[in-house]
Every structure is written in structure tokens, then in C-alpha cells.
Amino acid sequence: RLKESGVFGPLTFWVTEIKNLEEAGGLNAAPGVLIRGNMRAERSAVFRSVCDKVQDLFGAKYSVLMIEDPEASGEDDPPPARPAKAGADGSSAAAAPGPRVAFQVVLTSEVTPPQTN
């Protein structure tokens, strides 16, 4: 449902793979999905957009986590091309590179610490 819903797209985060966390991670994995792909815009803006869209679709049932991609192969894996950002003077500069990221969409109950009194 996430892939068809417009949560991710060619201008924000291009999805290359979606994995079920329970199947991929063994017995102790939280219910949810891992979404791998290529960042296409500024990270914080994409994260806010993804969180807002997931909340619109599912309410508070699911939470979004942005993590370093656990399967990125490091230095042998060149960073994806970053879109250029236009400056006020018309100049352009590439978005700052950083570690390759992935998203996890998991049950909120699995990532919220229990209340203690």
C-alpha cells in the first residue's frame, strides 16, 4: 500500500526495494517494512513529507524511522546523484552528501517506550 500511495516518489525518495522486517530480520524483528532507495531531495524535508503522508494513510498506528541503510556497501557504493538546488542568485549547488539512508515504517507500539510511573 505504501508504494502505490504516493508516500515516496521520483522527486523525494526513489524506492528500489521494500522488505518485510519480520521476514528479513529473524525472530526479534519488529513488525513493519524497510524501504531502500535513493534520496532525491533534502533529507529533513523528505522525512517530514514521508511522516506526514504515512500519518494521513494510517493515523498513529505506524511510525517512520530514517536510518543509515544497513545494506549499503560503503565506499564501493558510490553515492547517488543529488539534484541541484537553485540559489537565490540563480546559481546551483548539489545537495550535501551523507550516508545512504533507508526508511523503516513500523508499528508505533513497537518503537514507543512503555510508560512508567
C-alpha positions in Angstrom: 0.0 0.0 0.0 2.9 2.4 0.7 4.4 2.1 -2.8 1.1 2.9 -4.6 0.1 5.7 -2.2 2.5 8.4 -3.3 4.4 8.4 0.0 7.6 8.1 -1.9 8.3 9.4 -5.4 10.8 10.4 -8.0 11.3 13.9 -6.5 11.7 12.8 -2.9 12.9 9.2 -2.4 13.1 6.7 -5.3 12.2 3.3 -3.9 14.3 0.4 -5.1 13.3 -2.3 -2.6 10.8 -2.9 0.1 11.4 -5.7 2.6 9.2 -7.1 5.3 11.2 -6.6 8.5 9.9 -9.8 10.2 11.0 -12.0 7.2 14.3 -10.2 6.7 15.3 -9.9 10.4 14.5 -13.1 12.0 12.7 -13.8 15.3 13.4 -10.4 17.1 12.5 -8.1 14.2 9.7 -5.6 14.8 6.6 -5.8 12.5 7.0 -3.3 9.6 8.9 -2.7 6.4 12.3 -1.5 5.3 12.3 0.8 2.3 15.6 1.2 0.4 16.2 3.6 -2.3 17.8 6.9 -3.4 17.3 10.2 -1.7 16.2 12.8 -4.3 15.8 15.9 -2.1 16.9 17.4 1.2 16.7 14.8 3.9 14.8 16.7 6.5 12.2 17.8 4.0 11.7 14.2 2.7 11.5 12.9 6.2 8.8 15.4 7.2 6.9 14.6 4.0 7.1 10.8 4.5 5.9 11.1 8.1 3.0 13.4 7.2 1.9 11.1 4.4 2.2 7.9 6.5 0.1 9.6 9.2 -2.5 10.6 6.7 -2.8 7.0 5.5 -2.6 5.1 8.8 -3.1 7.6 11.6 -0.9 7.0 14.6 -0.7 3.2 14.0 2.7 3.4 12.3 5.9 5.5 12.9 8.6 6.3 10.4 12.3 6.0 11.2 15.0 7.2 8.9 18.1 5.1 9.4 21.5 4.5 7.7 20.9 1.9 5.1 22.1 -1.4 6.8 22.9 -2.9 3.4 24.8 0.0 1.8 28.1 -1.4 0.7 30.2 1.6 1.9 33.0 3.1 -0.2 32.4 0.7 -3.1 28.8 2.0 -3.4 29.0 5.5 -5.0 26.5 8.0 -3.6 23.5 8.5 -5.8 23.4 11.6 -8.0 22.0 14.5 -6.0 19.6 17.0 -7.5 21.0 20.6 -7.8 19.4 23.3 -5.6 18.9 26.7 -7.2 20.2 29.6 -5.1 18.6 33.0 -4.8 21.1 34.3 -7.3 20.3 31.6 -9.8 23.4 29.5 -9.1 23.1 25.9 -8.2 24.8 23.6 -5.7 24.5 19.9 -5.2 22.8 18.7 -2.0 25.2 17.8 0.7 26.2 14.1 0.5 25.9 11.9 3.5 25.4 8.2 4.5 22.9 6.3 2.3 19.6 6.2 4.2 16.6 3.9 4.3 13.2 4.2 5.9 11.5 1.9 8.3 7.8 2.0 8.8 6.9 0.2 12.0 4.1 -0.2 14.5 4.2 2.8 16.8 3.6 0.4 19.7 7.0 -1.3 18.9 9.0 1.9 19.0 7.3 3.8 21.8 8.8 3.1 25.3 6.3 1.8 27.9 5.0 4.4 30.3 6.4 4.1 33.8 5.1 5.8 36.9 
